[in-house]
Amino acid sequence: MEKSDSMKIQDIISRRISVRTYQPEPTSPDDLEAVRRAGEQAEALSDADMQFHLRTDAQMGSEIKGIIGDYGKTIHAPHYIVLASREREGYLTDAGFRFEQMVLDATERGLGTCWVGLMFKEASLRSTLGLDGSWRIIVLSPIGRPLKNSLTNRMLRTLAGSKGRKPIDQLFFWQRHGEMLPANVTSDQHLMQVLEATRWSPSWMNKQPWRFVLLDREILVYKLQHQEREGKDYNRLDCGIAMCHLHVTARAVGIKGRFELGSFEVPGISGAEPIGKYVLENKVL
Ligand SMILES: Cc1cc2nc3c(=O)[nH]c(=O)nc-3n(C[C@H](O)[C@H](O)[C@H](O)COP(=O)(O)O)c2cc1C
């Protein structure tokens, strides 16, 4: 039986985990190129130029080979995909949104990925890729076939505190921050599938900095934390990732909407940073 779009996306999102141990053999070049293109052709939230670079392990500069991300753990993979972007309004949120679309495409093909924010490696990686100073290196991901039943991978996920997520009622609110969702929302199966998929988004150190207020025709996205690394707020990337999960799942269950980035008052809380609104086009909550 053919899977429906909503079952397919649910399956992909539930299978995606950060993979930190890989089979050493090279992956099919066609699959890798298809994943890279999925990133390049991903839906965008801003007009920032972005490039998705596919590199083999051998092509990475020696300094960057066997990448060490923020967590101090070396990850060896046969290939890597590196995201470079120009700085524009909303580019970090957009980078999260686009790169995660690529990650989900890779997951669908059975390939493992792991978001890696690189500390102190930006300049050397930029020169390895032949890019000038107008480009920022945002993140990279190792990519390849996951090493099956890897104890190391399980241990690293435990160390990174990756296995759980906050419950729905701590992340999604009704009309104002802190207000519980009403029964007509929690009994709407399609909408709840969207919220559940959003809840399972990956985030830096699994901090889940994003929050959402549901209004009648909009879902407000905002964040409670600010994690700066070399001038990049990782929590904006995290928000873009959650917005990707929200959007692709909404589309799969037949809810039409579009994101608008920008500023607004977050009702019910001061000090939260507004990120954007999801404008519902065929649904009133
Ligand atoms: C912006 C960002 C940066 C990350 N940086 C790293 C990193 O440097 N090293 C690493 O091992 N994992 C990194 N991760 C992966 C997170 O730890 C992981 O997504 C989170 O713990 C949830 O686990 P899961 O992806 O297995 O569901 C990063 C994730 C994000 C979103």
The ligand as an SDF file (V2000), in Angstrom:
LIG
                    3D

 31 33  0  0  0  0  0  0  0  0999 V2000
   22.4330   24.2920   15.3520 C   0  0  0  0  0  0  0  0  0  0  0  0
   22.8660   22.9140   15.8370 C   0  0  0  0  0  0  0  0  0  0  0  0
   24.2050   22.6650   16.1380 C   0  0  0  0  0  0  0  0  0  0  0  0
   24.6140   21.3980   16.5580 C   0  0  0  0  0  0  0  0  0  0  0  0
   25.9490   21.1620   16.7830 N   0  0  0  0  0  0  0  0  0  0  0  0
   26.3560   19.9170   17.1000 C   0  0  0  0  0  0  0  0  0  0  0  0
   27.7580   19.6400   17.2460 C   0  0  0  0  0  0  0  0  0  0  0  0
   28.6110   20.5140   17.1010 O   0  0  0  0  0  0  0  0  0  0  0  0
   28.1330   18.3640   17.5300 N   0  0  0  0  0  0  0  0  0  0  0  0
   27.2160   17.3430   17.6690 C   0  0  0  0  0  0  0  0  0  0  0  0
   27.6160   16.2050   17.9140 O   0  0  0  0  0  0  0  0  0  0  0  0
   25.8670   17.5820   17.5620 N   0  0  0  0  0  0  0  0  0  0  0  0
   25.4190   18.8310   17.2730 C   0  0  0  0  0  0  0  0  0  0  0  0
   24.0640   19.0830   17.1150 N   0  0  0  0  0  0  0  0  0  0  0  0
   23.0810   17.9980   17.2530 C   0  0  0  0  0  0  0  0  0  0  0  0
   22.1790   18.1140   18.5140 C   0  0  0  0  0  0  0  0  0  0  0  0
   22.8940   17.7830   19.6770 O   0  0  0  0  0  0  0  0  0  0  0  0
   20.9770   17.1690   18.3610 C   0  0  0  0  0  0  0  0  0  0  0  0
   20.2420   17.5240   17.2260 O   0  0  0  0  0  0  0  0  0  0  0  0
   20.0560   17.2120   19.5720 C   0  0  0  0  0  0  0  0  0  0  0  0
   20.7250   16.7590   20.7310 O   0  0  0  0  0  0  0  0  0  0  0  0
   18.8110   16.3180   19.3460 C   0  0  0  0  0  0  0  0  0  0  0  0
   19.1970   14.9900   19.0750 O   0  0  0  0  0  0  0  0  0  0  0  0
   18.7600   14.2280   17.7590 P   0  0  0  0  0  0  0  0  0  0  0  0
   19.2090   15.0700   16.5830 O   0  0  0  0  0  0  0  0  0  0  0  0
   19.4680   12.9020   17.8130 O   0  0  0  0  0  0  0  0  0  0  0  0
   17.2490   14.0860   17.7830 O   0  0  0  0  0  0  0  0  0  0  0  0
   23.6380   20.3610   16.7190 C   0  0  0  0  0  0  0  0  0  0  0  0
   22.2990   20.6240   16.4240 C   0  0  0  0  0  0  0  0  0  0  0  0
   21.9090   21.8740   15.9780 C   0  0  0  0  0  0  0  0  0  0  0  0
   20.4730   22.0970   15.6200 C   0  0  0  0  0  0  0  0  0  0  0  0
  1  2  1  0
  2  3  1  0
  2 30  2  0
  3  4  2  0
  4  5  1  0
  4 28  1  0
  5  6  2  0
  6  7  1  0
  6 13  1  0
  7  8  2  0
  7  9  1  0
  9 10  1  0
 10 11  2  0
 10 12  1  0
 12 13  2  0
 13 14  1  0
 14 15  1  0
 14 28  1  0
 15 16  1  0
 16 17  1  0
 16 18  1  0
 18 19  1  0
 18 20  1  0
 20 21  1  0
 20 22  1  0
 22 23  1  0
 23 24  1  0
 24 25  2  0
 24 26  1  0
 24 27  1  0
 28 29  2  0
 29 30  1  0
 30 31  1  0
M  END
$$$$
